[in-house]
């Protein structure tokens, strides 16, 4: 008989709510113990509640956001709820060495909440008897098993595992809780009441026999029918949930499409009637994006839904919150047709959509591409948010909704925010630049906030209409330690504005601005698609602009030219890359220290800026 993994939950009800604030940190480093949350350890090898500190545990962070104590639990996440920003992170919570030389049977147990795991389990429970003192050079054994996806911030699950026999009798056994995330998505993992003690534990049995007679297998290519899903779910206890599975059905009724929260509650059945229907609770739209219109789905639509399912209160089979529509009436998902792949992903030879989908689909769910260029025609626009400045849309090779690639929450030209809902429309031909992910391991898409429109041809996608791009090296000249940006369409006058960027702030400080020039115009620095933020250095007596960083000039008059004087370091004049780009607008300009590699190249160490306005 076939088997499928199920999540078995042992639930305790506590009040907890945790999403962390992020900060960039050097790597690796140790966080000193700040207050002990230990209790009497006489009957335990380890006993940490993590209510006010890490106790005997230490934190070692490779990059990004460390484990923290928040809301009386140890919390690992790269997501900052106050800003909505996710920081790529990798951090270990490490136990002291435990002497098991006299032990015969030992178990490890803790309570936890684990939510928003979009990419598969990237978070681990590790063990070793040969800890080097550096988590990154230690050979760890993975004893994670399955972490149960939670549905709220108050219900804790219990992790329990018997320590493998090869560690019994060892004198220096170390446990580590490891979390990692990309800059596009992060789970949140809360842990408390961790113990290691003599004895054995009842380990969670994550396998359950499937009912006989199923017609599907729950995969993208062979989804369960609604009858299959109901058969599986109704046999479960109220404390259990399925693994992530695919279920195919016809929408039989719709309870609500909430465009404020972007989710919908509706029902599906095998024949489209209200008999033997399955509730899809607060799911997202096609491509796992928010619903923006009441007309995005209707009764009679055929959908494949992807997510976890549960038997709510033991009598209501339903898709758990966080599910989404994998395909709608045959569009999206694996049903799309594919064409011929072409391109190499460079600016001169961008991938077409087919090549990009092939590349991304071959990746694991925890990886993301390097910065690449992808060319296509806008086939569908889900949302252009002028509030947040980002847009979610789709591109394809032929402008149809077949074989389309989702660009999720990307930005506009020059990596700037969208300011109008008409900035991007169906039929526009675009080159998109940035990083891409294989979301959930089955949905290729632009990584959230990490793509932007490099160039656009407005119109029907034929390329015959007016064209705009994110910048060109035309207008850029370098002579000695001077970089000049020239707006070739105007004639220079005599009026100027000036700024000295020797700001007198702390050495190494990341800068953004805006900083005012002598006439009140401003200059703003940004990371762009680069790897590092622009930063002020006292040795430079100015600001270091790294590869793919941008400088934005906002003035009240048309700019004729911009002259930047730069620093020299070890005989190298730091005037930026000769592939840098500049784009002038009516009263502004954007400079990008573009480098195809996305990093390295020549820094622009700018010290002073003089703007000359047009006549």
C-alpha positions in Angstrom: 0.0 0.0 0.0 1.3 3.5 -0.8 2.2 5.9 1.9 2.4 9.7 2.1 4.1 11.9 4.7 1.7 13.6 7.1 2.5 16.2 9.8 1.4 15.0 13.2 0.9 17.7 15.7 1.0 17.5 19.5 -0.4 20.8 20.4 -0.1 23.0 23.6 -1.8 26.4 23.8 0.3 29.3 24.8 0.2 33.0 23.9 3.0 33.9 21.6 3.5 36.2 18.7 6.9 36.5 17.0 8.4 38.0 13.9 11.8 39.5 14.3 13.5 42.7 13.5 16.4 42.2 11.1 19.9 43.6 11.2 23.0 42.9 9.2 25.8 41.3 11.2 29.3 40.2 10.5 30.0 36.5 10.1 30.6 34.4 12.0 30.2 35.8 15.5 29.1 34.8 18.9 26.3 36.5 20.9 27.2 36.5 24.6 24.7 34.9 26.9 22.3 37.6 28.0 20.4 36.4 31.1 19.9 32.8 31.8 16.6 31.0 31.1 17.9 27.7 32.6 16.2 25.8 35.3 17.7 23.1 37.6 19.7 20.8 35.3 20.4 18.1 37.8 18.0 15.7 36.0 18.8 16.9 32.5 21.8 17.1 30.2 20.2 20.2 28.7 17.3 22.3 30.0 16.7 25.7 28.5 13.4 27.5 28.4 14.7 30.5 26.3 12.3 32.9 28.1 14.8 35.7 28.7 18.1 34.5 27.3 20.0 31.7 25.6 21.4 30.3 28.9 24.2 27.8 28.2 23.6 28.0 24.4 25.5 30.3 22.1 24.6 31.9 18.8 26.9 31.7 15.8 25.8 33.7 12.8 27.3 33.2 9.3 25.3 36.1 7.7 22.3 38.2 8.1 19.9 38.0 11.1 20.9 36.0 14.2 18.7 33.9 16.5 17.2 36.2 19.1 15.1 36.0 22.2 11.7 37.5 21.4 8.4 37.1 23.2 10.0 34.6 25.6 11.1 32.2 22.9 14.2 31.7 20.8 13.3 32.9 17.3 15.1 32.3 14.0 13.9 34.3 11.0 15.2 36.6 8.3 11.8 38.5 8.1 11.4 41.9 9.7 7.7 42.5 10.2 8.1 46.2 10.8 9.6 46.9 7.4 8.4 43.8 5.4 12.0 43.2 4.4 13.6 39.7 4.4 17.4 39.5 4.9 19.3 36.5 3.6 20.4 34.8 6.8 22.2 31.8 8.2 22.5 31.3 12.0 23.2 28.5 14.5 21.9 28.1 18.1 24.5 25.8 19.6 24.4 23.8 22.9 27.3 23.3 25.2 29.1 20.0 24.9 27.2 17.2 26.7 28.9 14.2 28.3 27.0 11.1 27.4 29.8 8.7 28.3 27.8 7.1 31.1 24.4 7.2 29.3 22.4 4.3 27.8 19.4 6.0 26.2 18.9 9.7 25.7 16.3 11.9 24.0 16.0 15.5 22.8 12.7 17.4 23.0 11.4 21.0 22.6 8.3 22.9 21.9 8.1 25.0 18.7 6.1 26.9 16.2 7.2 26.8 12.6 5.4 28.9 10.0 5.7 30.4 6.4 8.1 27.7 5.1 7.8 28.5 1.4 10.8 26.7 0.1 10.9 23.3 1.9 12.6 22.7 5.2 15.7 24.8 5.1 15.9 24.7 8.9 17.5 21.8 10.7 18.2 20.1 14.0 21.9 19.0 14.0 24.1 16.8 16.2 27.8 16.1 16.3 30.4 14.6 18.6 33.2 16.5 16.8 32.4 20.1 17.2 35.3 22.3 15.9 34.2 25.5 17.6 33.1 26.8 14.2 29.7 25.7 13.0 30.6 26.2 9.4 33.5 23.7 9.5 31.8 21.1 11.7 30.5 17.9 10.2 26.9 17.8 11.4 24.3 15.0 11.2 20.8 16.0 10.4 18.2 14.6 12.8 15.4 17.1 11.9 12.8 14.7 10.6 9.7 16.8 9.9 8.9 20.2 11.3 5.2 20.8 11.4 3.9 23.9 9.7 1.8 25.9 12.3 -1.4 27.7 11.6 -1.2 30.4 14.3 1.2 32.0 16.9 -0.2 30.3 20.0 -0.2 26.6 19.2 3.1 24.9 19.8 4.1 21.5 18.4 6.5 19.2 20.2 9.7 17.9 18.6 11.0 14.7 20.1 13.8 12.4 18.9 15.9 9.7 20.4 19.6 10.5 20.2 21.2 8.1 17.7 23.1 5.2 19.4 26.5 6.2 17.9 26.5 9.3 20.1 25.7 7.3 23.3 29.0 6.9 25.2 30.5 10.0 23.6 31.9 12.7 26.0 31.3 15.8 23.9 28.0 15.7 22.1 26.7 19.1 20.7 23.2 20.0 19.4 22.6 22.9 17.0 19.3 24.5 15.8 20.1 25.9 12.4 18.0 28.3 10.3 18.7 29.8 6.9 16.7 31.8 4.3 17.1 33.8 1.1 16.4 37.5 0.7 13.1 36.6 -1.0 11.5 34.3 1.6 12.0 33.2 5.2 10.2 30.8 7.5 9.9 31.8 11.2 10.9 29.2 13.8 10.1 29.7 17.5 11.6 27.3 20.1 11.2 27.0 23.9 11.4 24.3 26.7 14.4 22.4 25.2 15.5 19.4 27.2 18.0 16.5 26.7 17.4 13.8 29.3 17.9 10.1 30.0 15.3 7.8 28.6 13.4 7.3 25.4 10.8 9.4 23.7 7.9 8.5 21.5 9.0 9.9 18.2 6.4 11.4 15.9 5.2 8.9 13.4 4.9 10.9 10.2 3.6 8.1 8.0 0.0 7.2 7.6 -1.5 4.6 5.3 -3.3 6.0 2.3 -6.8 4.8 1.6 -7.3 2.3 -1.2 -8.6 3.3 -4.6 -7.0 6.8 -5.1 -7.0 7.9 -8.7 -4.2 10.5 -8.4 -0.9 10.8 -6.6 -1.0 14.4 -5.3 1.8 15.7 -7.6 1.7 18.6 -10.0 1.5 16.2 -13.0 -0.9 13.8 -11.3 -3.0 15.8 -8.8 -5.5 14.2 -6.4 -9.2 14.5 -7.3 -11.5 16.1 -4.8 -12.8 12.6 -3.9 -9.2 11.5 -3.3 -8.5 14.4 -1.1 -11.7 14.0 0.9 -10.9 10.3 1.4 -7.4 11.2 2.8 -8.4 14.1 4.9 -11.5 12.7 6.6 -9.4 9.7 7.8 -7.1 12.2 9.7 -7.3 13.4 13.2 -8.0 17.1 13.9 -4.4 17.5 15.0 -2.9 16.3 11.8 -2.3 17.9 8.4 -1.1 16.7 5.0 2.2 17.4 3.4 2.0 19.9 0.5 -0.1 18.3 -2.2 -2.0 19.2 -5.4 -5.7 18.8 -5.7 -7.7 19.3 -8.9 -11.4 20.3 -9.0 -14.0 22.6 -10.4 -15.1 25.7 -8.4 -18.6 24.9 -7.1 -19.3 27.9 -4.9 -17.4 31.0 -3.7 -17.8 32.3 -0.1 -15.6 35.4 -0.3 -12.9 37.1 -2.4 -11.3 39.6 -0.1 -9.2 42.1 -2.1 -8.2 43.8 1.1 -6.3 40.8 2.4 -5.9 39.3 -1.0 -7.3 35.9 -0.3 -10.4 33.9 -1.1 -12.5 31.2 0.4 -14.3 28.9 -2.0 -15.3 25.3 -2.6 -14.3 22.8 -5.3 -15.8 19.4 -6.4 -15.1 16.9 -9.1 -18.3 17.7 -11.1 -18.8 21.4 -10.2 -21.8 20.7 -8.1 -22.1 21.4 -4.3 -22.1 17.7 -3.6 -18.9 16.3 -2.1 -17.1 19.6 -2.2 -13.9 20.6 -0.5 -13.4 24.0 1.2 -10.4 26.0 0.0 -9.8 28.3 3.0 -8.3 31.8 2.5 -6.2 30.8 -0.5 -4.2 33.0 -2.9 -4.7 33.5 -6.6 -2.8 32.0 -9.5 0.9 32.1 -9.0 0.6 32.5 -5.2 -0.2 36.2 -5.5 -3.0 38.2 -3.8 -6.5 38.5 -5.3 -7.0 42.0 -6.6 -10.4 41.5 -8.4 -13.7 39.8 -7.6 -13.6 38.4 -11.2 -10.3 36.5 -11.0 -12.2 33.2 -10.3 -15.8 32.2 -10.9 -18.0 29.1 -10.4 -17.2 26.6 -13.1 -13.4 27.4 -13.3 -11.1 24.3 -13.2 -8.3 24.8 -10.7 -5.4 22.9 -9.3 -4.8 24.0 -5.7 -1.5 23.5 -3.9 -1.1 23.5 -0.2 -1.6 21.6 3.0 -5.0 20.2 4.0 -6.5 19.4 7.4 -9.6 17.9 9.0 -10.6 21.0 10.9 -12.0 20.2 14.3 -12.2 16.6 13.1 -15.2 17.2 10.9 -14.4 19.9 8.3 -11.9 18.9 5.5 -10.3 22.0 4.1 -7.2 23.5 2.6 -5.2 25.3 5.2 -4.5 29.0 5.0 -1.6 29.8 2.7 -2.7 27.6 -0.2 -2.8 29.0 -3.7 -4.0 28.2 -7.2 -1.3 26.4 -9.1 -3.2 26.4 -12.4 -6.5 28.0 -13.5 -8.4 26.6 -16.5 -5.2 25.0 -17.7 -3.1 28.2 -17.5 0.0 28.3 -15.3 1.5 25.4 -13.6 2.9 22.5 -15.7 0.2 22.7 -18.3 1.7 25.5 -20.3 3.3 24.7 -23.6 6.9 25.5 -24.2 8.8 26.9 -27.2 12.5 26.9 -28.1 14.9 28.2 -25.6 17.4 30.9 -26.6 19.8 33.4 -25.0 22.6 33.4 -22.5 21.2 35.7 -19.9 23.5 38.7 -20.6 22.5 42.2 -21.5 23.5 41.6 -25.1 21.9 38.2 -25.3 19.1 37.9 -22.7 17.3 34.7 -22.1 13.9 34.3 -23.7 11.1 33.2 -21.3 11.4 29.5 -22.3 15.1 29.5 -21.5 14.6 31.3 -18.2 11.8 28.9 -17.1 14.0 25.9 -18.1 16.9 27.3 -16.0 14.8 28.2 -13.0 12.8 25.0 -13.0 16.0 22.9 -12.7 16.9 24.7 -9.4 16.0 23.6 -5.9 13.5 25.6 -3.9 16.3 27.0 -1.7 18.4 28.5 -4.5 18.2 31.6 -6.6 19.8 32.6 -9.8 22.6 35.2 -10.2 21.5 38.5 -11.7 20.3 37.7 -15.3 18.5 39.4 -18.1 15.2 37.9 -19.4 13.3 39.3 -22.4 9.6 38.8 -23.0 6.2 40.4 -23.7 3.9 41.3 -20.9 1.1 38.8 -21.0 -0.8 39.6 -17.8 -0.6 42.3 -15.2 -1.7 41.2 -11.7 -1.0 44.4 -9.8 0.9 47.6 -10.2 1.1 49.1 -6.6 1.7 52.8 -6.6 1.6 52.6 -2.8 4.5 50.1 -2.5 6.0 50.9 -5.9 6.2 47.4 -7.1 4.4 45.3 -9.6 3.5 41.7 -10.2 3.1 40.7 -13.8 3.8 37.9 -16.3 5.9 37.7 -19.4 5.9 35.2 -22.2 7.7 34.8 -25.5 4.6 35.4 -27.6 2.5 37.7 -25.4 0.0 35.0 -24.6 -0.7 33.4 -21.2 0.9 30.1 -22.3 4.4 29.4 -20.8 4.5 32.6 -18.9 7.0 33.6 -16.2 5.8 35.5 -13.1 7.7 38.7 -12.2 6.8 38.9 -8.5 6.8 42.4 -6.9 9.5 43.8 -9.2 10.4 47.4 -9.8 10.4 49.7 -12.8 13.1 51.3 -14.9 16.4 52.1 -13.0 15.1 49.9 -10.1 12.8 52.8 -9.2 9.3 52.5 -7.9 6.2 52.3 -10.2 4.4 55.6 -10.1 1.4 54.8 -12.4 -0.7 51.8 -13.1 0.0 52.5 -16.8 3.8 52.3 -16.5 3.5 48.6 -17.6 0.7 47.2 -19.7 -0.1 43.9 -21.6 1.7 44.0 -24.9 4.8 45.9 -23.7 8.1 44.2 -24.6 10.5 44.3 -21.7 13.9 43.1 -20.6 13.8 42.2 -16.9 17.0 42.2 -14.8 17.5 40.5 -11.5 17.4 37.2 -9.5 14.9 34.4 -9.9 13.7 31.6 -7.7 11.8 28.3 -8.1 9.1 29.1 -5.6 8.0 26.0 -3.7 10.2 24.0 -6.1 7.6 24.2 -8.8 6.8 27.9 -9.7 9.6 29.8 -11.5 9.3 33.5 -10.7 11.3 36.7 -10.1 12.5 36.9 -6.6 10.4 39.3 -4.5 11.8 42.8 -4.8 14.9 41.6 -6.6 14.0 42.3 -10.3 13.4 45.5 -12.2 12.5 46.5 -15.8 15.8 47.2 -17.5 14.2 48.3 -20.8 10.7 48.6 -22.2 9.1 49.0 -25.6 5.6 50.3 -25.2 2.9 49.0 -27.4 1.9 45.6 -28.8 5.3 44.0 -28.3 6.4 44.3 -31.9 9.0 46.8 -31.0 7.6 49.4 -33.5 6.5 51.9 -30.9 8.6 54.3 -28.8 11.3 52.8 -26.7 12.7 53.6 -23.2 15.5 52.0 -21.3 17.0 52.1 -17.9 20.1 53.9 -19.0 22.9 54.0 -21.5 26.7 54.6 -21.4 26.1 57.4 -23.9 26.6 60.7 -22.1 29.2 59.2 -19.8 32.9 60.4 -20.1 35.8 59.8 -17.8 39.0 61.9 -17.7 41.5 61.5 -15.0 39.7 61.7 -11.7 36.6 63.4 -13.2 33.4 61.7 -14.3 31.1 63.8 -16.5 27.5 62.9 -17.2 26.1 64.9 -20.2 22.5 65.4 -21.2 23.1 65.6 -24.9 19.6 66.9 -25.7 20.0 70.3 -24.0 22.5 73.3 -24.0 24.3 74.1 -20.8 23.7 77.4 -19.1 25.7 79.1 -16.3 23.6 78.2 -13.2 25.2 75.5 -11.1 24.6 73.6 -7.8 27.4 72.0 -5.6 27.8 69.5 -2.8 30.9 68.3 -0.9 30.4 64.7 0.2 32.9 64.8 3.0 30.0 64.4 5.4 31.9 64.0 8.6 29.8 60.9 9.7 31.1 57.6 11.2 33.5 55.8 9.0 32.0 52.9 7.1 28.4 54.1 7.5 26.0 53.0 4.8 24.4 56.0 3.2 21.2 56.8 1.4 20.3 60.4 1.8 18.8 62.5 0.4 21.6 65.1 0.7 21.0 68.7 -0.3 23.1 70.6 -2.9 23.7 74.3 -2.5 20.4 75.2 -4.3 18.2 72.7 -2.4 18.3 70.0 -5.1 19.0 66.5 -3.7 21.2 63.5 -4.4 20.2 60.0 -3.1 22.3 56.9 -3.0 20.9 53.3 -3.2 22.1 49.7 -3.3 20.3 49.0 -6.6 21.0 45.5 -7.7 24.4 45.5 -6.2 25.7 43.4 -3.3 26.8 46.2 -1.0 25.2 49.5 0.1 27.0 52.7 -0.8 29.0 53.9 2.2 30.9 56.9 3.5 34.6 56.5 4.3 36.8 59.1 6.0 39.8 58.0 3.9 37.8 58.6 0.7 36.5 61.9 2.0 33.3 61.0 0.2 31.1 58.1 -0.7 32.0 54.8 -2.2 29.5 53.7 -4.9 29.9 49.9 -5.6 28.9 47.8 -8.6 25.3 48.4 -9.6 24.7 51.0 -6.9 22.7 54.0 -8.1 22.8 57.8 -7.6 19.6 59.7 -8.2 19.5 63.4 -8.8 16.3 65.4 -8.1 16.3 69.0 -9.2 13.9 71.8 -9.9 15.4 72.5 -13.4 16.6 70.5 -16.3 20.2 69.2 -15.9 22.7 69.9 -18.7 25.6 68.0 -17.1 26.9 66.5 -13.8 30.6 66.6 -12.9 31.8 64.2 -10.2 35.4 64.4 -8.8 36.7 61.2 -7.4 39.4 59.7 -5.1 42.5 57.8 -6.0 43.5 54.7 -4.1 46.9 52.9 -4.5 47.4 54.4 -7.9 43.9 53.5 -9.1 41.6 56.4 -10.0 38.2 55.2 -8.5 35.9 56.6 -11.3 33.5 53.7 -11.6 33.0 51.3 -14.4 33.2 52.4 -18.0 30.0 50.4 -18.5 28.1 52.7 -16.0 24.8 54.1 -17.3 23.0 57.4 -17.0 19.4 58.4 -17.8 18.2 61.9 -17.8 14.5 62.9 -17.1 12.9 66.3 -17.2 14.4 67.5 -14.0 16.5 64.7 -12.8 18.9 61.9 -13.6 19.9 58.4 -12.5 23.5 57.1 -12.6 24.2 53.4 -12.2 27.7 52.0 -11.7 26.7 49.1 -13.8 28.8 46.0 -14.1 27.6 42.8 -15.8 28.9 40.6 -13.0 26.8 42.4 -10.4 29.8 42.9 -8.1 33.5 43.8 -8.3 34.7 46.1 -11.1 35.7 49.7 -10.3 34.2 51.7 -7.4 33.1 55.2 -7.9 34.6 57.1 -4.9 32.9 60.4 -5.4 34.0 63.4 -3.3 32.2 66.4 -4.9 29.4 66.9 -7.3 28.7 69.9 -9.5 25.5 70.2 -11.5 25.1 72.6 -14.4 21.6 73.4 -15.5 20.3 73.9 -19.0 19.7 77.3 -20.5 
